[in-house]
């Protein structure tokens, strides 16, 4: 499965020579390219979530949601 954060073949050709060579050990579970794709996916996903939270904070929506949730919880407990 490919994601938009995955390295293209051209990008991989530029990055691969910069990575250290594998020592003579057991075969890896994942390739270096798969590991980097996973890292880039996580970075992209977390940056997107961070941007959404920042937008909610700046717009005041998060405060409104927090206040509404608190009011609902207080009514539920009472």
PEZIZI-V462269 format. One line per field, one symbol per residue. ss: DSSP state (h for helix, s for strand, l for the rest). A space follows every 10 residues. Layout:
# PEZIZI-V462269
ss->???
This chain:
# PEZIZI-V462269
ss->llllllllhh hhhhhhllll llllllllll lhhhhhhhhh hhhhhhhhhh hhhhhhhhhl hhhhhhhhhh hhhhhhhl
